Amino acid sequence: AFTWRNDRWLRTDTRITEQDVGSHRIALRLSDIETDEPVANALVSAQRVDDESLSSHIGRTDASGFVELEVLPGVFQVEARSNSHRATVTDHIPVPEQGVEVRIPLHKLDARIL
């Protein structure tokens, strides 16, 4: 099992001993698909695709539409929600050791999607 404590991931084996586990970062930048303006204060969650316990990491974008989530290695789906834009779920994003940066374009709530 894995546990997030303070600033790092810990792995607990069957004897309940903890070991540090390297974590990786998903850097996300959310922007309006038409204007390329940043989407601030959006709720973003990263869900590990192969995780049966349904753990996820959640953050909010800053004024520049940026958020960084610290996650275990693996493949993730990211969901982004905003009061002004439609909710979006990404395709599977592999997160290598060096981390990954992803731009997520969002449609305004009143925009027509063709």
N, C-alpha and C positions, 0 to 999 in steps of 0.2 A: 504494500500500500504506500501511497505517497501523501505527504502532508506539507502544506505551505506554512512555514513558521517564520515570523519576522521578515527576513529578507532573503530566504533561500528555501529550496525544496529539500525535504528529508524523506528517505525511504525507510520504512519499518519492515523488518523481516519477521519471520514467525516467532522469533525470540524477543520481539519488541525492542530491538536495538536500532538506533537511528544512524543513518549514514548520509552525508551530503550527496546531493545529486545535482549535476550541472543543469542549469536552466538556460533557456534561450529566449530571445525577444522577437515579438511580432510588432513592428512599427507600422502604424496605420495612419493614412492621411485621407480624410473624407472631404469631398468637394461636390459642389453642385455640378451636375452633368452638363448643363447648358452654359453657365457663366464661369465655371471653374473656381468660384468663390468658396472659401473654406466653410464647412458646416461645424459650427461650434456647439458644445454642450450635448453632443449626440452620445447615446448610450451604446457601447460596443462590447460584445462578448465573444470570446474565442472558445469553441467547444472542440475537444479532441475527438476525432472521428471514431477511433477504435476504443474509446473509453466507456466501459459498461457502467461506471459509477456516475456518469453524467456530470463530471466536474467541469467547471469552466472558469475563465478569468474574465472579469468585468472592469471596464474603465469608462471615462468620459473624455471626449475630445476637448482640447483647449481652444483658445480663440483662433488659432491657425488651423483648426481641424485635425490636429495631431493627437494621437494617443499611443502609448507603448505598453504592451502587456508582456509580462514575464511568464513563460510557460515551460512545461516539460518538452523534450524533443518529441516530434511526431507530426501528424497531419491534422490540420484544423479546418473547421468551418467557422467563418466569422459572420455574426449578425450585427447590423448597425441600425439603430432607431433614432429618430429625431422628431420633434414636434412639427417641424416645417417640411420634412421630407419623408418619402415612402420607406418603409422598412426594407432592408436588403440582406440577402444571405449569399455569401460568396461560394464559389466552387471550392474544392479541397485545396488547402494551401500547405505544402510541405514546409516545415521549419527546420532548416539545417543548423549545425552548430554555430555558425556565424550570425544566425538570425535572418530575418527577411523583412523587407519593406514593401508595403502594398498600398496602392492608391485605390480607394473605393468611391466610384461616382454614384451620387444619389439623385433621384428624380424628386422634384418638388411635389407636394401633395396634390396640387391642382393641375399638374402637367399631364398631358395625354401621352401615353406610351403606345407607340405604333408597333 
